[in-house]
Amino acid sequence: MQQEATDELVGCERDEAAVGDRDPMGIAAEIGEFRRLFLGELQAAYAGRRLGFFGELAALARPAAFAHRLSALRHQEWVVYAKPPFGGPHQVLAYLGRYTHRVAIANRRLVTIEGGQVAFRWRDWRHHGKAKVMMLAADEFIRRFLLHSLPDGLHRIRHYGFLANRERTHKLALCRRLLAAEAPGSGRDPDPPPQPTTPTAFETCPDCGGAMVRFGIVPHPASCRPWRDTS
């Protein structure tokens, strides 16, 4: 039954009545509930002066214009569809890991900065990753750049488990005690570095009479017979 409702949502035309009859508390009801909650939070953010409008949306700063936009959104058809990722959690972590130490845009992508305009390269993935150049006003470029800056109190990387900030000291001490390991800088003298080995003399040179020193042993090839002096 759930699959039938999902198939109708994916199709070009949707019979809302049929979806409601087949799954009255499923996707059809989820759309209306999500729309109500989303617009309610949006209205609360506007009333609390937590929204900023720039560029083409600057007119929405006026209460009448914002109320008109909300009214239109309440009568607009929304699409709410969620499904599990195809790749699984490992692929999600691999994707996020590529961005933990990257900035919003690299310097090499900047083309020109002149006349209050910023031109930079970008790839249009809707057209097979075609390279393009976009021109933006400086203030709009800065606004988009700051969207990638984390607010105060948020961190790109957080440690969990025994490395979490709140319990790190206690948990690390427990781990060292269970492993019988010394803490770094505990005062114990470090192990002395290994002393270089000195080649030892093992016989006298027949020509000069000096001590011969062994530096290594050259193995014989498997196919080579040992040499014997038959003189």
N, C-alpha and C positions, 0 to 999 in steps of 0.2 A: 504493500500500500504506500509506504514511504517512497519507494523507488518510482512508483507511478506518478506521484506528485512532483518528484524531482525531474522526471523526464518532461513533464509539461512545462516546468519553469525554463528548461533549457531550450525548448522549441521556440519557433518564431512567434507563435500565438499562444496565449494562455487563457484557459477558461477558469477564472477565479472561482466561480461557483462550484465547478467540478472538483477543484482542489479542496475547497472548504468542505464539501460533502465527504470526500474520501479521507481527509486528514484534518479535522476541524481544529486540532490543537497543534498542528505541525507547522510547515513553512508559511502557509497563508497567515496564520495567527502571529507567527514570529515577525513577519514584515511589519505589521501594524504596531506591535509592541516595541520593536527596535526603533521605529520612526518616532513614536511617542517619547521614549526615553532620550533619544539623541537630541531631538528638538527641545525637550525640556531642559537638558543640561546646557544646550547652546543659549537658550533664553536666559538661564541663570548666570552664565558667564558674561553675557552682554550687560545684564543688569548690574553685575558686580564690577564692571569696567575692566574685565580681564581679556577683552578682545581688541585687537588692533586691525585697522583696515588700511590698505595701501594700494597704490596704483589704480587699477580699474575698479577695485572694491571700496575706494575711499568714500563713495556716496552712501554706503551702508552704515556709516557712523551716525547718520541722522536716524532717530528713533522711528520715524514714519517709514523710511525706506527699509529699515531692518524688519519692521513688523510686516510690511508688504512681502518681503522675501520669505519670511517664515510661513506666511499664509499660503504662498504658492507651493512651498515645499510640503506642506501638510496635505495638499491635494494632488501632489505628484506621485506617480507610481515608483515605489522603491524596489530594489532587488537586494535581497539578503540571502546570501548563499555561502556556506562555510563547509569546508571539507578538509580532511587530514592531508598533510603534505605527501607528495609522492616519494621523496627521497628518504624521509625519516629524520630522526634527530641528529644523526651524524652529518648529514648533508647541511642541515641548518647551522650546526656549529662551525662547519668548514666555511660556510658563506660568511657568517658573522666574524670569524677569525681573521678574515682578510681586511676588515675595516677597523680593528681595534687600535691600530697604530697609524692610521691614515688620516689626512686632512680632507676637508670637503672637496678641494680642487688643487691639483698640483701646479706648481709654477710653470711647468713646461706646456700646460694647456692654455695659458694666457697668450693671446696674440698681440693685442694693442690695448693701451690705456691712454686715451687722449680725448680732449674736448668733452670731458664728463661722461664718456662712454667706455665700456669695457667689452672687448671682443675675446671670446675664448672658444676652444674646440670642444665638441661633444659628439657622442655617437647616438644615432637614431636607431634604436633596437627594433623599432616597428618596421624599419626598412632595411633589415639585414645588417644592422650595425654600421650603416653608412656614416662616414665622418663628415661633420658639418661645423659651421662657425656661427655662433649666436652673438648678437650685439645687445647689450643691456645698459640702461642708465646706471651710473655708479651707485646711487642709493639703492636701486633695486638689486644690483649685484651683491652689495653688502648685506641687504636684508636676507637674500637667499643663502648667503654664506653663513649668516648667524643662525639660520634654522638648523644647522648641523652642530651648533655649539650646545653642549649639555648645560642645563641649569645648575645653579649652585646646589651642592649636596649630592649630585649624581656622579657616578664614576663609570668610565668605560669598562673597567675590569674590576670585578669584585671577587674576593677569595671566600670560599665556602669550606665547610668541614673543619678540620683542625687548624686551617690557616685563616679562618674568619677572624676579623679584628677583635671581636668581643672576647673570644675564648682562646686566642692564639697562644698567649703566654702559658696558660694553664695546660692546654692540650699538647703543646710542644714539649713541655716538661714531662708530661705523662708518657709521651711517645719515647723520649730519651730514657726514661726510667725503665720502661718495659723492654727496650732494646739494649739496655746497659750501654748507652752511648754517652760520650762526653759532650757538653754544650760547647759551642764555639767560644773561644776566649775564656775558658774556665780556669786558666792559670796553669794548666799542665804543660810542661815543657814539650815542645814539638819533637817529633822523632828526628834524630840527626840525619842529614842527607847521606846517602850511600857514598862510601869512599871509592874513588876510582881504583880499579884493580891494576896492579903492577905486574907486567909479564915476568915470569920466573925463568931463571937460567937452568937449563937441564943438561947441557953437555958443552964440550969445548970445540971451537972451530978448528978443523984440521989444518987450515991454511995459516991463520994468524995467531992461533992459540987463545983467542979471546972467548968469552962466554957467549954461547948462542942463546937467543931469547925466542921463545915460542909465542907467536902472535895469533896463530890459528891453525886449524887443520883443514887441509883441502881434501875433500872426499874423492875417492877414485870412481870413475864412471863404472857402471855395472858391467859393461862389455870389455873393460880394460883389464888385462891380466897383470898381477903385480910384477914389478921389475926386479930381477935378480942379477947381481953382478957375478958373471961367470968367468971373469978374468983371473 
